[in-house]
Amino acid sequence: ILDISMGGAALEMFNPPPEGVLHAGKQIAKIEFTLSGRSLSISGVVIQLKAKFLALRFGSLSSGNKKALARYIFKKISD
């Protein structure tokens, strides 16, 4: 994760999918990652893709995911 907010994230993919699989506007039903030991499963839309870098806008977040994401962000800006 290069950057993250309540609305989305910029990600570096270490094993990007084959060319053409992801593109701007592509809906992703589930992307999973771990923040501060908590596993999150979030849907989203690809905003931009360049080589191994992906910009993703999150879909609707569950209340648990919202709380975990907010805690993570506030902890990062407080450090």
C-alpha positions in Angstrom: 0.0 0.0 0.0 1.6 3.3 -1.1 -1.2 5.6 0.0 -4.6 5.0 1.5 -7.7 7.0 2.5 -11.3 6.3 3.3 -12.1 6.6 -0.4 -9.4 4.4 -1.9 -5.8 3.4 -2.2 -2.7 3.4 -4.3 -1.2 0.0 -4.4 2.0 -1.6 -5.7 1.3 -5.1 -7.1 4.2 -7.5 -6.7 2.5 -10.1 -8.9 0.4 -8.1 -11.3 -2.1 -9.9 -13.4 -1.6 -10.4 -17.2 -2.0 -7.3 -19.3 -5.6 -6.6 -20.1 -7.1 -8.2 -17.0 -7.2 -4.9 -15.1 -8.1 -1.6 -16.7 -9.7 1.8 -15.7 -13.3 1.3 -14.8 -12.9 -2.5 -14.0 -15.0 -3.5 -11.0 -13.1 -5.6 -8.4 -15.6 -7.7 -6.3 -13.1 -8.3 -3.5 -9.6 -7.2 -2.7 -8.0 -8.3 0.5 -5.3 -6.8 2.6 -4.2 -6.5 6.2 -3.9 -3.3 8.1 -2.5 -3.3 11.6 -3.1 -7.0 11.9 -6.8 -6.8 10.8 -7.8 -8.4 7.5 -10.0 -6.3 5.3 -12.0 -7.4 2.3 -13.2 -4.5 0.2 -14.8 -4.1 -3.3 -13.6 -1.3 -5.6 -13.2 0.2 -9.0 -9.8 0.6 -10.8 -9.2 4.3 -11.4 -5.8 4.0 -13.0 -3.2 1.3 -13.8 0.4 1.9 -14.7 2.7 -1.1 -14.9 2.6 -2.6 -11.4 0.8 0.4 -9.8 -2.9 0.5 -9.2 -5.2 3.3 -8.0 -8.4 1.9 -6.6 -11.6 3.6 -5.4 -13.3 1.7 -2.7 -16.9 0.6 -3.0 -19.2 0.6 0.0 -17.4 -0.3 3.2 -18.9 -2.3 6.1 -19.0 -0.5 9.4 -16.2 -2.8 10.7 -14.0 -2.0 7.7 -14.7 1.8 8.1 -13.6 1.7 11.7 -10.5 -0.4 11.0 -9.5 1.9 8.1 -10.2 5.1 10.1 -8.1 3.7 13.0 -5.2 2.8 10.7 -5.3 6.2 9.0 -5.4 8.2 12.2 -2.6 6.1 13.7 -0.5 6.8 10.6 -1.0 10.5 10.7 -0.3 10.6 14.4 3.0 8.8 14.2 
